[in-house]
Amino acid sequence: MSSVRFMTMTRTLRPVIATLALMLWAVPTFAQTADEIIEKHLAATGGRAALGKVTSRISNGTISLTTPVGELKGTIDLFQKKPNKTRTLVKIDATAIGGGQITSDQRFDGTSGYVIDSFNGNREITGDQLEAMKSGSFPTPFLNYKESGMTVALGSREKVGTRDAYVIQLTPKVGPGVRAFFDAENFMLVKTIITINVPQLGGPIDQVVEFSDFRDVDGIKLPYLTKSSNPVQTIVATVTEVKHDTDIDDSSFSKPAQ
């Protein structure tokens, strides 16, 4: 082969090889699918086996609310049990604004929901709020999202704070969809956004929840800091203690007998 011909081929192939190298380098990024990211998330939080063994969880902590009338503090106790039972008991010290102690006891037995509310009055949970609760499951809806009929779609990357995150749109069979943000490096769930209709707040609102300070509890990574915000208030909950597989009476998730 003549030197001239060789040089011509070299000049021709050089950009092709460079482009191929770029394509090969990019394959791992574009090969990610929503299902793969969810599986990596499950592995990062402890794995399917460990998550599948957990039957219940009791989380205790403190809570801080930023409201139009000032900051309020209190305690929060979260009770969760398979397959999809939750109870959130919040006690707020509103003495500074003349409200005394405010108690909110939100219960969901897997089918129906009820709130015992010393400030706004007791009420049934209905509409989008109820459907969103029905779409959940303990310890995570990602364990059986396919079986439940939920569809997932991968969107573009977005920033959560200073870090990149994969965004997955979760659409349940019934009820509002959720945008879930997974850290692009460690695959932890760091943020969710759900739009729900809340009649008490005048209509649809975006509820944004951010998770951080992940710690290992019995082989499962859990967020010890949760920030929940909407146009009306911001709530920061800090976990102080977590217990797994504690017996919880099923009746505690239901509306109290009259």
C-alpha positions in Angstrom: 0.0 0.0 0.0 1.5 3.4 -0.9 2.2 5.9 1.7 -0.2 8.4 0.1 -3.1 5.8 0.1 -2.3 4.9 3.7 -2.4 8.6 4.8 -5.7 9.1 2.9 -7.3 6.1 4.7 -5.9 7.3 8.0 -7.5 10.7 7.5 -10.8 9.1 6.5 -10.9 6.6 9.4 -9.7 8.9 12.2 -13.1 10.8 12.6 -15.0 7.5 12.2 -13.0 5.8 15.0 -13.3 8.9 17.2 -17.1 8.9 16.7 -17.3 5.2 17.4 -15.3 5.6 20.6 -17.8 8.3 21.7 -20.7 6.1 20.9 -19.3 3.2 22.9 -18.6 5.5 25.8 -22.2 6.8 25.7 -23.8 3.3 25.5 -23.9 2.7 29.3 -25.8 6.0 29.8 -28.4 5.6 27.2 -28.8 1.8 27.9 -30.4 2.7 31.2 -34.1 1.9 31.3 -36.7 2.7 34.0 -36.9 -0.9 35.0 -33.1 -1.2 35.3 -32.9 2.0 37.4 -35.6 0.7 39.7 -33.7 -2.6 40.2 -30.5 -0.7 41.0 -32.4 1.3 43.5 -33.8 -1.8 45.2 -30.2 -3.2 45.3 -28.8 0.0 46.7 -31.4 0.1 49.5 -30.7 -3.4 50.7 -31.9 -5.8 48.0 -35.2 -7.6 47.2 -34.5 -10.4 49.7 -33.9 -8.0 52.7 -36.8 -5.8 51.7 -39.2 -8.7 51.3 -38.5 -10.0 54.8 -39.7 -6.8 56.6 -43.2 -7.1 57.9 -43.6 -3.8 59.8 -41.8 -0.6 60.8 -42.2 1.9 63.5 -40.4 5.2 63.0 -40.2 7.9 65.7 -38.9 11.4 65.3 -39.3 15.2 65.5 -41.1 17.5 63.1 -40.9 21.2 62.2 -43.5 23.1 60.2 -43.0 26.4 58.5 -46.4 28.0 58.1 -47.7 31.5 57.3 -48.1 32.1 61.1 -44.6 31.0 62.0 -42.6 27.8 62.8 -44.1 25.1 64.8 -42.4 22.0 66.3 -43.6 18.6 67.6 -43.2 14.9 67.3 -44.1 12.3 64.6 -44.7 8.6 64.8 -45.1 6.5 61.7 -46.5 3.0 61.7 -46.3 0.8 58.6 -47.3 -2.8 58.1 -47.6 -5.2 55.1 -49.2 -5.2 52.7 -50.2 -1.5 52.7 -51.2 -0.2 56.1 -50.0 3.2 57.4 -50.6 5.4 60.3 -49.0 8.8 60.9 -49.4 10.4 64.3 -48.3 14.0 64.6 -48.4 16.2 67.7 -47.7 19.9 67.3 -47.0 22.4 70.1 -48.9 25.5 68.9 -48.9 27.3 72.2 -46.9 30.2 70.8 -49.8 31.1 68.5 -52.5 30.3 71.0 -53.4 26.9 69.7 -52.2 24.6 72.5 -51.4 21.1 71.3 -52.6 20.0 67.9 -53.0 16.3 67.1 -53.3 14.8 63.6 -53.8 11.0 63.5 -54.0 9.9 59.8 -54.9 6.2 59.3 -55.1 4.0 56.3 -56.0 0.3 56.5 -55.3 -0.6 52.9 -58.7 0.3 51.7 -60.1 3.3 53.5 -58.5 6.3 55.2 -59.5 8.5 58.1 -58.0 11.5 59.9 -58.5 12.4 63.6 -57.7 16.1 63.6 -58.0 18.3 66.6 -57.5 21.5 64.6 -59.5 21.0 61.3 -61.9 18.3 62.5 -62.1 14.6 61.9 -62.8 13.5 58.3 -62.7 10.7 55.8 -59.8 10.6 53.3 -61.2 10.7 49.8 -60.4 11.5 46.2 -56.8 11.8 45.0 -55.4 11.5 48.6 -57.1 8.1 49.1 -56.1 6.8 45.6 -52.5 7.9 46.2 -52.5 5.9 49.4 -53.9 2.9 47.7 -51.1 2.9 45.2 -48.5 2.5 47.9 -47.3 -0.7 49.5 -44.9 -1.6 52.3 -41.9 -1.5 52.5 -41.8 0.0 49.0 -44.1 0.0 46.0 -41.1 -0.7 43.8 -41.0 -4.3 44.9 -44.2 -5.2 43.0 -44.9 -2.2 40.8 -45.4 -4.4 37.7 -47.8 -6.8 39.4 -49.8 -3.8 40.6 -50.3 -2.6 37.1 -48.2 0.5 37.5 -46.4 1.7 34.4 -43.0 3.5 34.4 -41.4 5.8 31.9 -37.8 7.2 32.0 -37.5 10.9 31.4 -34.4 13.2 31.1 -31.9 13.8 33.9 -32.6 16.7 36.2 -30.7 18.2 39.1 -31.7 17.6 42.7 -29.6 20.1 44.6 -26.1 19.8 43.0 -26.5 16.1 41.9 -27.8 14.5 38.8 -30.9 12.4 39.1 -32.8 10.1 36.8 -36.5 11.0 36.6 -39.1 8.2 36.2 -42.8 8.9 35.7 -44.9 6.4 37.7 -48.5 5.9 36.6 -50.7 3.7 38.7 -53.8 2.0 37.4 -55.9 4.5 39.4 -55.0 7.8 41.0 -52.4 10.5 40.4 -49.0 9.8 38.9 -45.7 10.4 40.6 -42.4 11.8 39.4 -39.6 9.9 41.2 -36.0 11.2 41.2 -33.2 8.7 41.7 -29.6 9.8 42.3 -27.6 9.0 39.2 -24.7 7.7 41.2 -26.0 5.8 44.2 -29.6 5.2 42.9 -31.3 6.3 46.1 -34.7 7.8 45.8 -34.1 11.5 46.7 -37.3 13.2 45.6 -40.9 12.7 44.6 -43.5 15.1 43.1 -47.2 14.3 43.1 -50.1 16.6 42.1 -53.2 15.9 44.1 -56.5 17.6 44.7 -56.8 18.8 48.3 -60.2 20.4 48.9 -59.0 21.8 52.2 -56.3 23.8 50.3 -58.6 24.9 47.5 -57.7 22.4 44.7 -54.8 20.7 43.1 -51.3 21.2 44.6 -47.8 19.9 44.0 -46.6 18.0 46.9 -42.8 17.8 46.8 -40.9 15.4 49.1 -37.1 15.3 49.4 -35.2 12.5 51.1 -31.7 12.6 52.6 -29.4 11.4 55.4 -29.6 7.7 54.5 -28.7 5.3 57.2 -28.5 1.5 57.5 -31.2 -0.1 59.7 -31.2 -3.9 59.7 -29.5 -4.0 56.3 -31.9 -1.5 54.7 -31.1 2.1 53.9 -33.7 4.6 55.1 -33.8 8.4 54.9 -33.5 10.0 58.3 -34.4 13.4 57.0 -37.6 14.1 54.9 -38.6 17.5 53.7 -42.2 17.8 52.4 -43.4 21.1 50.9 -46.4 22.5 49.1 -47.7 26.1 48.5 -49.1 26.3 52.1 -46.4 24.8 54.3 -43.0 23.1 54.6 -42.6 20.1 56.9 -39.2 18.7 57.9 -39.2 15.4 59.7 -36.1 14.0 61.4 -36.1 10.3 62.4 -34.7 9.5 65.8 -35.5 5.7 66.1 -36.6 2.9 63.7 -37.8 -0.6 64.7 -38.6 -3.4 62.3 -40.9 -6.4 62.6 -42.7 -5.1 65.7 -46.3 -6.4 66.2 -48.8 -3.6 65.4 -52.5 -4.2 66.0 -54.4 -4.0 62.7 -57.2 -2.0 64.4 -54.8 0.9 64.9 -54.9 1.6 61.2 -58.7 1.8 61.0 -61.2 4.5 61.8 -62.0 4.3 65.5 -65.3 2.7 66.4 -67.9 5.4 67.2 
